[in-house]
Amino acid sequence: MEIGFGGRHAWTVGDEAVSLVRPVIPPRPFGFTAQPHPVVVDLARTALIVVDMQNDFIHEDGWFAGKGIDPLPLRAPVPAINALSAFARDNEAPVIWLNWGVRADGLNLPPSLAYVGNHAPGGRGYTDPDPNGRGNALERGSWGAATYDALDTDPADIVVDKSRYGGFTDNDFDGVLRNLGVHTLIFTGINIDRCVFATLTEATFRGYDAILVEDAVATPSPAACTEAVHFLVDKLYGFRATSPSILAGTAEDTP
C-alpha cells in the first residue's frame, strides 16, 4: 500500500516492513534556448508557475482597474501562458496557479501589507467590498480572487493561495512542490517586479531552479523595473527564456 500524496514523495507499507524508498521517476531531459545560457531541464521534475492572473488584477472591473491601473497590458501574457500550460499538461508537468487568497477577516495580513493595499482614507484595500457586489478584494473564494476567464485551466491543475508578495511565505506552496517531486520552476504571471520576482527569489533561497519567461509576464511599472529584474535574474537567480523558445525545445538523451 502506498502512503503519501503526489505520487512521488511516498512510502510503501507492506506486511513485513514499511519502505521509505521513494518511487524512482525516470528523468525526461528537455533543452531550449535561454539567457544567459541554453538550459536542459528535467520535465519529470519541472512545474509551470502562474502568478496572480486573477480578476482583481487583470479584469476591467477588478481591484487594480478601480485604482486607475490599465489592466489591458497585464493581460498580454495570456496567450503565452495558455500555450505553456498546454505544453506542460501534454508533458505531464504540473501547472500551479499561485493566487492571492486573503482570509475573510484579514488576519493573515500584517499592517505593512495592508497599508500598501490601501494607504488613502476612503480607498479600497484587501478584503474591502467590491462596489459592484462581486465580493471582497482578493478574498479567498471571491470573484476577484478567481483566475481570469481567458486563461485555460484544467481540473488537474493545482491552486495555491498566498497572502504575501512571495509565494512561499505563510502558506503550503513549498510542501506541495516537495510532494510533487519538483525542483525546477518556470515562472509566468504578474507582476514581474513584485510577486513574480519575490516568489522567484524565495524559490532560489530554498534550492529550486528558476526560469523566467519574458513574454509570459507583465507589470504596470516603468520599463526600468522589468530591465532590473532581467539583469538580476541573469546575474544571480537563474535563467530567462521566451515561450517560443521553450515550445521549440527538444527532448535530450537521458544522461
Disulfide bonds with the S-S distance in Angstrom:
none
